[in-house]
Amino acid sequence: MIILFVLMLFVLWLGSRYGGLGLGAISGLGLAVMVFAFGLKPGTPPTDVIYIIIAAITCAGIMQAAGGMDWLVQLTERLLRKHPNRITFLAPLATFTLTVLCGTGHVVYMMMPIICDIALRKGIRPERPCAVASVAAQVGITCSPIAAAVVAFVAISNANGFDITIPQVLMINIPACLCGLMAAAACSYKRGKDLDKDPEFQAKIADPVQRAYIYGESSSTLDKPVTKTAKASVFIFLGALVCIIAFAAFPDLLPDYETVKAVQGAQSIEVTEGITISATHLAEEGILIDSITEIVDEDLKMNLVIQILMISAAALMVIFCKANPKKAVSEAVWQAGMTAVVAIFGIAWMADTYFTNFMPQIQSLLESVVAQYPWSIALVFFVVSVLINSQGAVIVAMLPLAYSLGIPGPVLLGVLPSVYGYFFIPNYPSDIATVNFDRSGTTKIGKYLLNHSFMMPGLVSVGVSTIVAYLLTRLIF
């Protein structure tokens, strides 16, 4: 068990050096070693989560191809430029909202050059809004009704006896995460030296070439024309989101189906209406029954609802909004989302294989600690997220383990914000892109790796969000 745990950590460390596709593929290699070299029984790949990501990313990618994403960014930029003095607070709210709507944090790529440009022209140190905005783009994942992390949490919780819906998760997470982000923004408001007092920055702009590079071109989307079909794609997308939330809040609206289900421990069989024969009597007659079945009504599952509505919305955009599917697959949102699919596929399958095979040992090691301090599972989620770089993968891999340890569902809902820890090591694409977009050089990765611009806002945001969410669940549940 210890050898394979070290192997799993090594695989995650090695894969993180190669990014999403490399991380997923190298995790698959770790899975192969576990199965073929050590004889472990393969776990279950997270197919439901993967299907949801594919559907949501396809819809968001088609909307981007139709021009809808440009319109959303344009509306956001107009708000930011109207209140430049408040950029440190408004920028994280903007990236957070876009992530909640689109289900992916990779929309930050379109916003970050604009945020940096507004800060520079107002004389505000770009590190202040840029770092917290990058963190906010990832925080929004646990607040999005179409994000794999939220849907996976609901599905796994329901399967383990904690009846929770997507609106209930959002009711806890959105206010908690907003509190965390505003705390991080407040801590960033006077962070670092002002540009006119920063000797490093002043030395840069003393060079005419560097000054032209830093202040030269203005990044803006306001001059881009927005077509009616682009706006229509956004309304179709938002309409699908509203339907998803409505079905989650009012499950009676969903169609139900008759399903044949095995009944454990049944004492009799209904031969026809009103006539039953006891299982004991059948056994006495030499008729052995392995299982008894009955026909039950089951509602359409929410993971299927999301997939159907997202794919349908994408189809409507292609038909009515002139969205080019070939363009969609070449855009950043679709490519980043499909990269996440591969990463989650490899990581979660490897982790599920490990934890499934060593569940009794892991339970005996952890159950005494989590029984006394159930909130401590938040530390486990955070550490695993630092290694995995995916909130959805953390939930799929670790939530079943948490339930098996006897941790109550409300506690796990309360610590849900702690599944975002991959800002800790600055190797995530959105953080690296933010560093590159900041032409002033104030947003940076430090000499000692961990002293980077995202550490403080990340720790403050996740810490405050988790505490607030935990308190909210105590009050509500």
C-alpha positions as a Markdown table, in Angstrom:
| # | Residue | x | y | z |
|---|---|---|---|---|
| 1 | Met | 0.0 | 0.0 | 0.0 |
| 2 | Ile | 2.8 | 2.4 | 0.9 |
| 3 | Ile | 4.8 | 1.6 | -2.2 |
| 4 | Leu | 1.8 | 2.3 | -4.5 |
| 5 | Phe | 0.9 | 5.5 | -2.6 |
| 6 | Val | 4.4 | 6.8 | -3.3 |
| 7 | Leu | 4.1 | 5.7 | -6.9 |
| 8 | Met | 0.8 | 7.6 | -7.2 |
| 9 | Leu | 2.3 | 10.7 | -5.8 |
| 10 | Phe | 5.3 | 10.4 | -8.1 |
| 11 | Val | 3.0 | 9.9 | -11.1 |
| 12 | Leu | 1.0 | 13.0 | -10.2 |
| 13 | Trp | 4.2 | 15.1 | -9.7 |
| 14 | Leu | 5.7 | 13.8 | -13.0 |
| 15 | Gly | 2.4 | 14.4 | -14.9 |
| 16 | Ser | 2.0 | 17.9 | -13.6 |
| 17 | Arg | 5.2 | 18.9 | -15.4 |
| 18 | Tyr | 3.6 | 18.1 | -18.8 |
| 19 | Gly | 0.2 | 19.7 | -18.3 |
| 20 | Gly | -3.3 | 18.3 | -18.7 |
| 21 | Leu | -2.9 | 15.8 | -21.5 |
| 22 | Gly | 0.5 | 14.6 | -20.2 |
| 23 | Leu | -1.0 | 14.4 | -16.6 |
| 24 | Gly | -3.9 | 12.2 | -17.8 |
| 25 | Ala | -1.7 | 9.9 | -19.9 |
| 26 | Ile | 1.0 | 9.5 | -17.3 |
| 27 | Ser | -1.7 | 8.7 | -14.7 |
| 28 | Gly | -2.8 | 6.0 | -17.1 |
| 29 | Leu | 0.7 | 4.6 | -17.0 |
| 30 | Gly | 0.5 | 4.6 | -13.2 |
| 31 | Leu | -2.8 | 2.7 | -13.5 |
| 32 | Ala | -1.2 | 0.1 | -15.8 |
| 33 | Val | 1.6 | -0.5 | -13.2 |
| 34 | Met | -1.0 | -1.0 | -10.4 |
| 35 | Val | -3.0 | -3.5 | -12.5 |
| 36 | Phe | -0.4 | -5.5 | -14.4 |
| 37 | Ala | 2.6 | -5.3 | -12.1 |
| 38 | Phe | 0.9 | -5.4 | -8.7 |
| 39 | Gly | -2.4 | -7.2 | -9.6 |
| 40 | Leu | -4.8 | -4.6 | -8.3 |
| 41 | Lys | -8.4 | -4.8 | -9.6 |
| 42 | Pro | -9.1 | -1.8 | -11.8 |
| 43 | Gly | -11.4 | 0.8 | -10.4 |
| 44 | Thr | -14.3 | 2.5 | -12.2 |
| 45 | Pro | -13.5 | 5.3 | -14.7 |
| 46 | Pro | -15.5 | 8.5 | -14.0 |
| 47 | Thr | -17.6 | 8.3 | -17.1 |
| 48 | Asp | -20.6 | 10.4 | -15.8 |
| 49 | Val | -18.3 | 13.3 | -15.0 |
| 50 | Ile | -16.5 | 13.0 | -18.3 |
| 51 | Tyr | -19.8 | 13.0 | -20.3 |
| 52 | Ile | -21.0 | 16.1 | -18.4 |
| 53 | Ile | -17.7 | 17.9 | -19.2 |
| 54 | Ile | -17.9 | 17.0 | -22.9 |
| 55 | Ala | -21.5 | 18.2 | -23.1 |
| 56 | Ala | -20.9 | 21.5 | -21.2 |
| 57 | Ile | -17.6 | 22.3 | -23.0 |
| 58 | Thr | -19.2 | 21.5 | -26.4 |
| 59 | Cys | -22.0 | 24.0 | -25.7 |
| 60 | Ala | -19.6 | 26.7 | -24.4 |
| 61 | Gly | -17.3 | 26.1 | -27.3 |
| 62 | Ile | -20.1 | 26.4 | -29.8 |
| 63 | Met | -21.2 | 29.6 | -28.1 |
| 64 | Gln | -17.7 | 31.0 | -28.4 |
| 65 | Ala | -17.7 | 30.1 | -32.1 |
| 66 | Ala | -21.0 | 31.9 | -32.5 |
| 67 | Gly | -19.5 | 35.1 | -31.0 |
| 68 | Gly | -21.5 | 34.8 | -27.8 |
| 69 | Met | -18.4 | 34.6 | -25.5 |
| 70 | Asp | -17.1 | 37.8 | -27.1 |
| 71 | Trp | -20.3 | 39.6 | -26.2 |
| 72 | Leu | -20.1 | 38.4 | -22.6 |
| 73 | Val | -16.5 | 39.6 | -22.3 |
| 74 | Gln | -17.5 | 42.9 | -23.9 |
| 75 | Leu | -20.3 | 43.5 | -21.4 |
| 76 | Thr | -17.8 | 42.6 | -18.6 |
| 77 | Glu | -15.2 | 45.0 | -20.0 |
| 78 | Arg | -17.6 | 47.8 | -20.2 |
| 79 | Leu | -18.4 | 47.4 | -16.5 |
| 80 | Leu | -14.7 | 47.3 | -15.5 |
| 81 | Arg | -13.8 | 50.3 | -17.6 |
| 82 | Lys | -16.7 | 52.3 | -16.1 |
| 83 | His | -15.3 | 51.8 | -12.6 |
| 84 | Pro | -11.5 | 51.5 | -13.0 |
| 85 | Asn | -10.7 | 52.5 | -9.4 |
| 86 | Arg | -12.5 | 49.4 | -8.2 |
| 87 | Ile | -10.8 | 47.0 | -10.5 |
| 88 | Thr | -9.3 | 45.0 | -7.6 |
| 89 | Phe | -12.8 | 44.1 | -6.4 |
| 90 | Leu | -14.6 | 44.0 | -9.8 |
| 91 | Ala | -12.1 | 41.9 | -11.7 |
| 92 | Pro | -12.5 | 38.8 | -9.5 |
| 93 | Leu | -16.3 | 39.2 | -9.5 |
| 94 | Ala | -16.2 | 39.4 | -13.4 |
| 95 | Thr | -14.0 | 36.2 | -13.8 |
| 96 | Phe | -16.0 | 34.4 | -11.1 |
| 97 | Thr | -19.3 | 35.2 | -12.8 |
| 98 | Leu | -18.0 | 34.1 | -16.3 |
| 99 | Thr | -16.9 | 30.8 | -14.8 |
| 100 | Val | -20.2 | 30.2 | -13.0 |
| 101 | Leu | -22.0 | 30.8 | -16.3 |
| 102 | Cys | -19.7 | 28.8 | -18.6 |
| 103 | Gly | -18.6 | 25.9 | -16.2 |
| 104 | Thr | -14.9 | 26.4 | -17.0 |
| 105 | Gly | -12.3 | 28.7 | -15.5 |
| 106 | His | -10.5 | 29.0 | -18.8 |
| 107 | Val | -12.5 | 32.1 | -19.8 |
| 108 | Val | -9.9 | 34.0 | -17.8 |
| 109 | Tyr | -7.7 | 34.1 | -20.9 |
| 110 | Met | -10.0 | 36.6 | -22.6 |
| 111 | Met | -10.4 | 38.8 | -19.5 |
| 112 | Met | -6.8 | 39.0 | -18.2 |
| 113 | Pro | -5.3 | 41.3 | -20.9 |
| 114 | Ile | -8.2 | 43.7 | -20.3 |
| 115 | Ile | -7.8 | 43.7 | -16.5 |
| 116 | Cys | -4.1 | 44.3 | -16.8 |
| 117 | Asp | -4.7 | 47.1 | -19.3 |
| 118 | Ile | -7.3 | 48.9 | -17.1 |
| 119 | Ala | -5.0 | 48.7 | -14.1 |
| 120 | Leu | -1.9 | 50.0 | -15.9 |
| 121 | Arg | -3.8 | 53.0 | -17.3 |
| 122 | Lys | -5.2 | 53.8 | -13.9 |
| 123 | Gly | -1.8 | 53.5 | -12.3 |
| 124 | Ile | -2.8 | 50.5 | -10.2 |
| 125 | Arg | -0.3 | 47.7 | -9.6 |
| 126 | Pro | -1.7 | 45.0 | -12.0 |
| 127 | Glu | -0.7 | 42.2 | -9.6 |
| 128 | Arg | -3.5 | 43.3 | -7.3 |
| 129 | Pro | -6.5 | 42.6 | -9.6 |
| 130 | Cys | -4.8 | 40.1 | -11.8 |
| 131 | Ala | -3.8 | 37.5 | -9.2 |
| 132 | Val | -7.1 | 37.5 | -7.3 |
| 133 | Ala | -9.0 | 37.4 | -10.7 |
| 134 | Ser | -7.1 | 34.3 | -11.7 |
| 135 | Val | -7.9 | 32.7 | -8.4 |
| 136 | Ala | -11.6 | 33.7 | -8.8 |
| 137 | Ala | -11.9 | 32.1 | -12.2 |
| 138 | Gln | -11.1 | 28.7 | -10.6 |
| 139 | Val | -13.2 | 29.3 | -7.4 |
| 140 | Gly | -16.3 | 29.7 | -9.6 |
| 141 | Ile | -16.1 | 26.1 | -10.6 |
| 142 | Thr | -17.7 | 24.9 | -7.4 |
| 143 | Cys | -20.5 | 27.5 | -7.9 |
| 144 | Ser | -21.5 | 26.5 | -11.5 |
| 145 | Pro | -24.6 | 24.4 | -12.1 |
| 146 | Ile | -22.9 | 22.8 | -15.1 |
| 147 | Ala | -19.4 | 22.2 | -13.7 |
| 148 | Ala | -18.4 | 18.6 | -13.3 |
| 149 | Ala | -17.3 | 19.2 | -9.7 |
| 150 | Val | -20.8 | 20.3 | -8.6 |
| 151 | Val | -22.6 | 17.6 | -10.5 |
| 152 | Ala | -20.2 | 14.9 | -9.3 |
| 153 | Phe | -20.7 | 16.1 | -5.7 |
| 154 | Val | -24.5 | 15.8 | -6.0 |
| 155 | Ala | -24.4 | 12.4 | -7.7 |
| 156 | Ile | -21.9 | 10.8 | -5.3 |
| 157 | Ser | -23.7 | 12.3 | -2.3 |
| 158 | Asn | -27.1 | 11.1 | -3.4 |
| 159 | Ala | -25.6 | 7.6 | -3.9 |
| 160 | Asn | -24.3 | 7.7 | -0.3 |
| 161 | Gly | -27.6 | 8.7 | 1.3 |
| 162 | Phe | -27.1 | 12.5 | 1.5 |
| 163 | Asp | -30.0 | 13.9 | -0.6 |
| 164 | Ile | -28.8 | 17.2 | -1.9 |
| 165 | Thr | -29.6 | 19.1 | -5.1 |
| 166 | Ile | -27.6 | 21.4 | -7.3 |
| 167 | Pro | -29.5 | 24.6 | -6.2 |
| 168 | Gln | -28.8 | 23.6 | -2.5 |
| 169 | Val | -25.0 | 23.3 | -3.3 |
| 170 | Leu | -25.1 | 26.7 | -5.0 |
| 171 | Met | -27.0 | 28.2 | -2.1 |
| 172 | Ile | -24.1 | 27.3 | 0.2 |
| 173 | Asn | -21.2 | 27.8 | -2.1 |
| 174 | Ile | -21.9 | 31.0 | -4.0 |
| 175 | Pro | -22.2 | 33.2 | -0.9 |
| 176 | Ala | -19.3 | 31.5 | 0.8 |
| 177 | Cys | -17.0 | 31.8 | -2.2 |
| 178 | Leu | -18.0 | 35.4 | -2.7 |
| 179 | Cys | -17.1 | 36.2 | 0.9 |
| 180 | Gly | -13.7 | 34.5 | 0.4 |
| 181 | Leu | -13.0 | 36.4 | -2.8 |
| 182 | Met | -13.9 | 39.8 | -1.3 |
| 183 | Ala | -11.6 | 39.0 | 1.6 |
| 184 | Ala | -8.8 | 38.1 | -0.8 |
| 185 | Ala | -9.5 | 41.3 | -2.8 |
| 186 | Ala | -9.4 | 43.4 | 0.4 |
| 187 | Cys | -6.1 | 41.9 | 1.2 |
| 188 | Ser | -4.8 | 42.6 | -2.3 |
| 189 | Tyr | -6.1 | 46.2 | -2.4 |
| 190 | Lys | -2.8 | 47.8 | -1.2 |
| 191 | Arg | -0.6 | 44.8 | -2.0 |
| 192 | Gly | 2.9 | 45.6 | -3.1 |
| 193 | Lys | 4.3 | 49.0 | -3.9 |
| 194 | Asp | 2.3 | 51.5 | -6.0 |
| 195 | Leu | 3.7 | 51.7 | -9.5 |
| 196 | Asp | 5.0 | 55.2 | -9.1 |
| 197 | Lys | 6.9 | 54.1 | -6.0 |
| 198 | Asp | 8.2 | 50.8 | -7.3 |
| 199 | Pro | 11.9 | 51.2 | -8.2 |
| 200 | Glu | 11.9 | 47.9 | -10.3 |
| 201 | Phe | 8.9 | 49.1 | -12.4 |
| 202 | Gln | 10.3 | 52.7 | -12.7 |
| 203 | Ala | 13.6 | 51.2 | -14.0 |
| 204 | Lys | 11.7 | 49.3 | -16.6 |
| 205 | Ile | 9.8 | 52.2 | -18.0 |
| 206 | Ala | 12.9 | 54.4 | -18.1 |
| 207 | Asp | 13.8 | 52.3 | -21.1 |
| 208 | Pro | 11.8 | 53.6 | -24.1 |
| 209 | Val | 11.5 | 50.1 | -25.6 |
| 210 | Gln | 10.1 | 48.7 | -22.3 |
| 211 | Arg | 7.8 | 51.6 | -21.8 |
| 212 | Ala | 6.4 | 51.2 | -25.3 |
| 213 | Tyr | 5.9 | 47.4 | -24.6 |
| 214 | Ile | 4.2 | 48.0 | -21.3 |
| 215 | Tyr | 1.9 | 50.9 | -22.2 |
| 216 | Gly | 1.8 | 50.4 | -26.0 |
| 217 | Glu | -1.2 | 48.6 | -27.3 |
| 218 | Ser | -4.5 | 48.8 | -25.5 |
| 219 | Ser | -6.3 | 45.5 | -25.1 |
| 220 | Ser | -10.0 | 45.9 | -25.7 |
| 221 | Thr | -13.0 | 44.1 | -27.1 |
| 222 | Leu | -15.3 | 47.1 | -27.2 |
| 223 | Asp | -14.6 | 47.8 | -30.8 |
| 224 | Lys | -15.6 | 44.4 | -32.0 |
| 225 | Pro | -19.0 | 44.2 | -33.7 |
| 226 | Val | -21.5 | 41.9 | -32.0 |
| 227 | Thr | -24.1 | 40.3 | -34.2 |
| 228 | Lys | -27.7 | 39.4 | -33.4 |
| 229 | Thr | -26.8 | 35.7 | -33.7 |
| 230 | Ala | -24.0 | 36.1 | -31.2 |
| 231 | Lys | -26.4 | 37.6 | -28.7 |
| 232 | Ala | -28.9 | 34.8 | -29.5 |
| 233 | Ser | -26.3 | 32.1 | -28.7 |
| 234 | Val | -25.9 | 33.6 | -25.2 |
| 235 | Phe | -29.7 | 33.6 | -24.6 |
| 236 | Ile | -29.9 | 30.0 | -25.7 |
| 237 | Phe | -27.0 | 29.1 | -23.4 |
| 238 | Leu | -28.6 | 31.0 | -20.4 |
| 239 | Gly | -31.9 | 29.4 | -21.2 |
| 240 | Ala | -30.3 | 25.9 | -20.9 |
| 241 | Leu | -28.8 | 26.9 | -17.5 |
| 242 | Val | -32.2 | 28.1 | -16.3 |
| 243 | Cys | -33.8 | 24.8 | -17.3 |
| 244 | Ile | -31.1 | 22.8 | -15.5 |
| 245 | Ile | -31.5 | 24.8 | -12.3 |
| 246 | Ala | -35.3 | 24.5 | -12.6 |
| 247 | Phe | -35.2 | 20.7 | -13.0 |
| 248 | Ala | -32.8 | 20.4 | -10.1 |
| 249 | Ala | -34.9 | 22.5 | -7.9 |
| 250 | Phe | -38.2 | 20.9 | -8.9 |
| 251 | Pro | -37.5 | 17.2 | -9.7 |
| 252 | Asp | -41.2 | 16.6 | -10.1 |
| 253 | Leu | -41.0 | 18.3 | -13.5 |
| 254 | Leu | -38.7 | 15.5 | -14.7 |
| 255 | Pro | -40.2 | 12.5 | -16.6 |
| 256 | Asp | -40.1 | 9.2 | -14.7 |
| 257 | Tyr | -39.7 | 5.7 | -16.0 |
| 258 | Glu | -40.5 | 2.2 | -14.9 |
| 259 | Thr | -37.4 | 0.3 | -14.0 |
| 260 | Val | -36.9 | -3.3 | -12.9 |
| 261 | Lys | -35.0 | -3.3 | -9.6 |
| 262 | Ala | -33.7 | -6.1 | -7.4 |
| 263 | Val | -35.2 | -6.2 | -3.9 |
| 264 | Gln | -32.8 | -7.3 | -1.2 |
| 265 | Gly | -34.3 | -9.4 | 1.6 |
| 266 | Ala | -37.8 | -9.7 | 0.1 |
| 267 | Gln | -40.0 | -12.2 | 1.9 |
| 268 | Ser | -42.5 | -12.9 | -0.9 |
| 269 | Ile | -43.2 | -12.6 | -4.6 |
| 270 | Glu | -46.3 | -11.0 | -6.1 |
| 271 | Val | -47.4 | -13.5 | -8.8 |
| 272 | Thr | -50.3 | -11.4 | -9.9 |
| 273 | Glu | -52.2 | -8.5 | -8.5 |
| 274 | Gly | -53.3 | -9.3 | -4.9 |
| 275 | Ile | -51.7 | -12.9 | -4.9 |
| 276 | Thr | -48.3 | -13.5 | -3.3 |
| 277 | Ile | -46.3 | -16.5 | -2.6 |
| 278 | Ser | -43.7 | -16.5 | 0.2 |
| 279 | Ala | -40.1 | -17.1 | -0.6 |
| 280 | Thr | -39.9 | -19.7 | 2.2 |
| 281 | His | -42.7 | -21.8 | 0.6 |
| 282 | Leu | -40.9 | -21.7 | -2.7 |
| 283 | Ala | -37.7 | -22.9 | -1.0 |
| 284 | Glu | -39.6 | -25.8 | 0.6 |
| 285 | Glu | -40.8 | -26.8 | -2.8 |
| 286 | Gly | -37.2 | -26.9 | -4.1 |
| 287 | Ile | -37.4 | -23.5 | -6.0 |
| 288 | Leu | -34.5 | -21.4 | -5.0 |
| 289 | Ile | -34.6 | -17.6 | -5.7 |
| 290 | Asp | -31.4 | -15.7 | -6.1 |
| 291 | Ser | -33.1 | -12.3 | -6.3 |
| 292 | Ile | -36.6 | -10.9 | -6.3 |
| 293 | Thr | -37.3 | -7.9 | -8.6 |
| 294 | Glu | -40.0 | -5.3 | -8.6 |
| 295 | Ile | -41.0 | -2.5 | -11.0 |
| 296 | Val | -40.3 | 1.0 | -9.6 |
| 297 | Asp | -40.6 | 4.5 | -10.9 |
| 298 | Glu | -37.3 | 6.4 | -11.2 |
| 299 | Asp | -36.8 | 10.1 | -12.2 |
| 300 | Leu | -34.5 | 11.1 | -15.0 |
| 301 | Lys | -31.0 | 11.6 | -13.4 |
| 302 | Met | -29.6 | 15.1 | -13.3 |
| 303 | Asn | -26.4 | 14.1 | -15.0 |
| 304 | Leu | -28.4 | 13.0 | -18.0 |
| 305 | Val | -30.5 | 16.2 | -17.8 |
| 306 | Ile | -27.4 | 18.4 | -18.0 |
| 307 | Gln | -26.0 | 16.4 | -20.9 |
| 308 | Ile | -29.2 | 16.5 | -22.9 |
| 309 | Leu | -29.8 | 20.2 | -22.4 |
| 310 | Met | -26.2 | 21.2 | -23.1 |
| 311 | Ile | -26.0 | 19.2 | -26.3 |
| 312 | Ser | -29.4 | 20.5 | -27.4 |
| 313 | Ala | -28.4 | 24.1 | -26.8 |
| 314 | Ala | -25.3 | 23.5 | -28.8 |
| 315 | Ala | -27.4 | 22.1 | -31.7 |
| 316 | Leu | -29.7 | 25.2 | -31.6 |
| 317 | Met | -26.7 | 27.5 | -31.8 |
| 318 | Val | -25.4 | 25.6 | -34.8 |
| 319 | Ile | -28.7 | 25.7 | -36.6 |
| 320 | Phe | -29.9 | 29.2 | -35.7 |
| 321 | Cys | -26.8 | 31.2 | -34.7 |
| 322 | Lys | -24.5 | 30.2 | -37.6 |
| 323 | Ala | -21.9 | 28.8 | -35.2 |
| 324 | Asn | -19.1 | 26.9 | -37.1 |
| 325 | Pro | -18.3 | 23.6 | -35.3 |
| 326 | Lys | -14.9 | 23.5 | -36.9 |
| 327 | Lys | -14.1 | 26.9 | -35.4 |
| 328 | Ala | -15.4 | 25.7 | -32.0 |
| 329 | Val | -12.9 | 22.9 | -31.7 |
| 330 | Ser | -10.0 | 25.3 | -32.5 |
| 331 | Glu | -11.0 | 27.8 | -29.8 |
| 332 | Ala | -9.4 | 27.9 | -26.3 |
| 333 | Val | -12.5 | 27.0 | -24.3 |
| 334 | Trp | -13.2 | 23.7 | -26.1 |
| 335 | Gln | -9.5 | 22.7 | -26.2 |
| 336 | Ala | -9.0 | 23.4 | -22.5 |
| 337 | Gly | -12.1 | 21.5 | -21.6 |
| 338 | Met | -11.2 | 18.4 | -23.6 |
| 339 | Thr | -7.7 | 18.5 | -22.0 |
| 340 | Ala | -9.4 | 18.5 | -18.6 |
| 341 | Val | -11.4 | 15.4 | -19.8 |
| 342 | Val | -8.2 | 13.4 | -20.4 |
| 343 | Ala | -6.7 | 14.6 | -17.2 |
| 344 | Ile | -9.7 | 13.6 | -15.1 |
| 345 | Phe | -10.0 | 10.3 | -16.9 |
| 346 | Gly | -6.5 | 9.2 | -16.1 |
| 347 | Ile | -6.2 | 10.7 | -12.6 |
| 348 | Ala | -9.6 | 9.6 | -11.2 |
| 349 | Trp | -9.3 | 6.1 | -12.6 |
| 350 | Met | -5.9 | 5.6 | -11.1 |
| 351 | Ala | -7.0 | 7.1 | -7.7 |
| 352 | Asp | -10.2 | 5.0 | -7.7 |
| 353 | Thr | -8.2 | 1.8 | -8.3 |
| 354 | Tyr | -5.9 | 2.6 | -5.4 |
| 355 | Phe | -8.5 | 3.6 | -2.9 |
| 356 | Thr | -10.9 | 0.8 | -3.8 |
| 357 | Asn | -8.2 | -1.9 | -3.3 |
| 358 | Phe | -6.9 | -0.5 | 0.0 |
| 359 | Met | -10.1 | 0.9 | 1.5 |
| 360 | Pro | -10.0 | -1.2 | 4.7 |
| 361 | Gln | -6.5 | -0.1 | 5.5 |
| 362 | Ile | -7.2 | 3.5 | 4.7 |
| 363 | Gln | -10.3 | 3.5 | 6.8 |
| 364 | Ser | -8.4 | 2.1 | 9.8 |
| 365 | Leu | -5.8 | 4.8 | 9.4 |
| 366 | Leu | -8.1 | 7.8 | 9.1 |
| 367 | Glu | -11.4 | 7.0 | 10.8 |
| 368 | Ser | -10.2 | 7.8 | 14.3 |
| 369 | Val | -9.0 | 11.3 | 13.2 |
| 370 | Val | -12.0 | 12.2 | 11.0 |
| 371 | Ala | -14.4 | 10.8 | 13.7 |
| 372 | Gln | -13.1 | 13.3 | 16.2 |
| 373 | Tyr | -12.4 | 16.1 | 13.6 |
| 374 | Pro | -14.6 | 15.5 | 10.6 |
| 375 | Trp | -13.7 | 19.0 | 9.2 |
| 376 | Ser | -10.1 | 17.8 | 8.8 |
| 377 | Ile | -11.1 | 16.1 | 5.5 |
| 378 | Ala | -10.8 | 19.6 | 4.1 |
| 379 | Leu | -7.0 | 19.4 | 4.5 |
| 380 | Val | -7.0 | 16.1 | 2.6 |
| 381 | Phe | -9.1 | 17.6 | -0.2 |
| 382 | Phe | -6.8 | 20.6 | -0.4 |
| 383 | Val | -3.5 | 18.5 | -0.5 |
| 384 | Val | -4.9 | 16.2 | -3.2 |
| 385 | Ser | -6.0 | 19.2 | -5.3 |
| 386 | Val | -2.5 | 20.6 | -5.1 |
| 387 | Leu | -1.3 | 17.3 | -6.7 |
| 388 | Ile | -4.2 | 16.7 | -9.1 |
| 389 | Asn | -5.0 | 20.2 | -10.5 |
| 390 | Ser | -8.6 | 19.4 | -11.0 |
| 391 | Gln | -11.5 | 20.0 | -8.7 |
| 392 | Gly | -13.8 | 17.6 | -10.5 |
| 393 | Ala | -11.1 | 14.9 | -10.2 |
| 394 | Val | -10.6 | 15.5 | -6.5 |
| 395 | Ile | -14.3 | 15.0 | -5.8 |
| 396 | Val | -14.6 | 11.9 | -8.0 |
| 397 | Ala | -11.5 | 10.4 | -6.4 |
| 398 | Met | -11.9 | 11.4 | -2.8 |
| 399 | Leu | -15.6 | 11.9 | -2.0 |
| 400 | Pro | -16.5 | 8.2 | -2.0 |
| 401 | Leu | -13.6 | 7.7 | 0.5 |
| 402 | Ala | -14.9 | 10.5 | 2.7 |
| 403 | Tyr | -18.4 | 9.0 | 2.8 |
| 404 | Ser | -16.9 | 5.5 | 3.5 |
| 405 | Leu | -15.1 | 7.0 | 6.6 |
| 406 | Gly | -18.5 | 8.0 | 8.0 |
| 407 | Ile | -18.2 | 11.8 | 7.5 |
| 408 | Pro | -21.7 | 13.4 | 7.3 |
| 409 | Gly | -22.8 | 14.9 | 4.0 |
| 410 | Pro | -23.4 | 18.4 | 5.4 |
| 411 | Val | -19.8 | 18.5 | 6.6 |
| 412 | Leu | -18.6 | 17.5 | 3.2 |
| 413 | Leu | -20.8 | 20.2 | 1.6 |
| 414 | Gly | -19.3 | 22.7 | 4.1 |
| 415 | Val | -15.7 | 21.9 | 3.1 |
| 416 | Leu | -16.4 | 21.8 | -0.6 |
| 417 | Pro | -14.5 | 25.0 | -1.4 |
| 418 | Ser | -11.3 | 23.3 | -0.1 |
| 419 | Val | -11.1 | 21.2 | -3.3 |
| 420 | Tyr | -9.3 | 24.2 | -5.0 |
| 421 | Gly | -5.7 | 24.0 | -4.0 |
| 422 | Tyr | -3.8 | 24.0 | -7.3 |
| 423 | Phe | -2.8 | 27.6 | -7.0 |
| 424 | Phe | -0.3 | 26.5 | -4.4 |
| 425 | Ile | 2.2 | 25.4 | -7.0 |
| 426 | Pro | 2.0 | 27.9 | -9.9 |
| 427 | Asn | 1.9 | 25.5 | -12.8 |
| 428 | Tyr | -1.8 | 25.8 | -13.7 |
| 429 | Pro | -2.3 | 27.2 | -17.3 |
| 430 | Ser | -4.5 | 30.1 | -16.2 |
| 431 | Asp | -1.9 | 31.3 | -13.6 |
| 432 | Ile | 0.9 | 31.0 | -16.0 |
| 433 | Ala | -1.1 | 32.9 | -18.7 |
| 434 | Thr | -1.8 | 35.6 | -16.1 |
| 435 | Val | 1.9 | 36.1 | -15.5 |
| 436 | Asn | 2.5 | 36.4 | -19.2 |
| 437 | Phe | -0.4 | 38.8 | -19.8 |
| 438 | Asp | 0.8 | 41.2 | -17.1 |
| 439 | Arg | 3.3 | 43.3 | -19.2 |
| 440 | Ser | 4.3 | 45.3 | -16.1 |
| 441 | Gly | 6.0 | 42.1 | -14.6 |
| 442 | Thr | 4.4 | 42.7 | -11.2 |
| 443 | Thr | 2.4 | 39.4 | -11.3 |
| 444 | Lys | 5.1 | 36.8 | -11.1 |
| 445 | Ile | 6.4 | 33.5 | -9.9 |
| 446 | Gly | 9.0 | 34.1 | -7.2 |
| 447 | Lys | 12.6 | 32.8 | -7.1 |
| 448 | Tyr | 11.6 | 30.1 | -4.5 |
| 449 | Leu | 8.6 | 28.9 | -6.5 |
| 450 | Leu | 6.1 | 29.2 | -3.6 |
| 451 | Asn | 6.5 | 32.9 | -3.1 |
| 452 | His | 4.3 | 33.8 | -6.1 |
| 453 | Ser | 1.5 | 36.3 | -6.7 |
| 454 | Phe | -1.3 | 33.8 | -6.3 |
| 455 | Met | -0.4 | 32.3 | -2.9 |
| 456 | Met | -1.9 | 35.0 | -0.7 |
| 457 | Pro | -5.2 | 35.5 | -2.5 |
| 458 | Gly | -5.6 | 31.8 | -3.0 |
| 459 | Leu | -5.1 | 30.9 | 0.7 |
| 460 | Val | -7.3 | 33.7 | 1.9 |
| 461 | Ser | -10.1 | 32.9 | -0.5 |
| 462 | Val | -10.1 | 29.2 | 0.1 |
| 463 | Gly | -9.7 | 29.6 | 3.8 |
| 464 | Val | -12.5 | 32.1 | 4.3 |
| 465 | Ser | -14.8 | 30.3 | 1.8 |
| 466 | Thr | -14.4 | 27.0 | 3.6 |
| 467 | Ile | -15.1 | 28.5 | 7.0 |
| 468 | Val | -18.2 | 30.4 | 5.8 |
| 469 | Ala | -19.5 | 27.4 | 3.9 |
| 470 | Tyr | -19.0 | 25.1 | 7.0 |
| 471 | Leu | -20.9 | 27.6 | 9.2 |
| 472 | Leu | -23.7 | 27.9 | 6.7 |
| 473 | Thr | -24.2 | 24.2 | 6.5 |
| 474 | Arg | -24.3 | 24.0 | 10.4 |
| 475 | Leu | -27.0 | 26.6 | 10.4 |
| 476 | Ile | -29.1 | 25.1 | 7.5 |
| 477 | Phe | -28.6 | 21.4 | 8.1 |
